[in-house]
Amino acid sequence: MEITDKIEFIKTFDPDSAARLERLLGKKENLLDKNVYGERFTERQFSLVLTPLLDVAFERARILELLSKGDDTIRSLSSKLGMHKQRVFNCMKELMRKNLVEIASHEGRDALFRKK
């Protein structure tokens, strides 16, 4: 999936994160030219900054997409997305911090999360 496709997908579920990524992409030319200290980023250096940010925002958007279809647990989301449970948990903490997700109820010992 291309960068622009990922950002469009993210925009559907988390517009704030998509806007931050678009602002970073908008600064790419300036960073490749030179920064305030006269240093220049290479394409590789810019990619090393952008790729992890884009990947985690994309993962969070995928979680939000699944939660828009119904409440779910971290364990279930982990298996559906093919992600490690700890990674889903970390994404869920950030989504809760951003007030995009809340705990709906509990299923045994597992919390059921829902998209706000």
N, C-alpha and C positions, 0 to 999 in steps of 0.2 A: 504494500500500500504506500502511495506517495505521501510526502509531507503534507501537501495541501488537502489530500483526501482525509488524512488523519485529523487535521485541524477542523475540517468541516464536520466530521463525525463528533469530535469533542465539543464543537460549538452547539450541537443539538442538545447535549446533556449538561454541559458545564461551560456556559458562555464566558465566564470570567477567566478561566484557565486558557481558553482559546484566544481571548483578547491579549493575554500576557504573551503567549507564544507568537502571536502575530506581531506584537510590538518588538519582540526579540528578532524575529525575521526581518522586520523593517530596519533594524540597526545593522544588519549583516554587512551591507556595503561599506558603512562607516568603519566597522571593525576590521574588515579586510583591507581597507585603505590605511587607516591608522587610528589609534586611540588618542586620548588627551596627552599621553606621554610620548607619542610618536612611535609607539609599537604597533606592529601589524599582526592580525590573526591570520592564520592560514585556513584554508577550507577545512582541513582536518581538525584544527583546534576548535573552529566554530562548531563542527559536527560533534566533537566530544562534549561540548556544552549543551547543544540543542537536543541531541538524541536521547539522553536519559530523561530530560524534562518532557519531551514529547511522548516517550514510551510510558512514563508513569501517568501522565494526563490521559493517554489513550486507554490504559488499563482502568483508570477510575471511571472513564466514560462508559466502558464496556460493563462495569459493575452497575452503573446507574441505568444502563439500558436493560439489564436483566431485572433490576429492582422495579423498573417501570411496569414490568409484566406481572409483578406480584412480590409479596414478602418472601424473604429467603434468609438462610443461615450462611455463615462464613464457610462452613464445611461444604455445603451444597454449591455455593458460588465457586469455591475453589475447584471442585470437580467439573463443573460446567465450563469454566474458563481455562482449565488446565494450568492453573497457577497454584503455587504453594500457599497453604493456609496462612502462614505468617505474612506473606505479601498482601493477600486479600485483607487480612486484619489491619495491616498498616494503612492500606488504601481506605479502609472503612473508617479508621480513626480520623484521617484527614477529611473525609467526606462529612463526618459528623461535626468536625471542627468548623467546616465551611457551611454548616447548617443545611446540607443537601440530603442527608439521610438521618433517620431516627430509629430507635428501637421500638418496634411495634408491639412485641410480646415475647414470650419465651416458649420454646419447644423443648421440654425437658430441661437440660442444662444449657442449651444453645439459645442465644438471642436471635430473634427474627427481626431483620432489618427491613425498613421500607423507605422508599424515596419520598421526600417531602414535596 
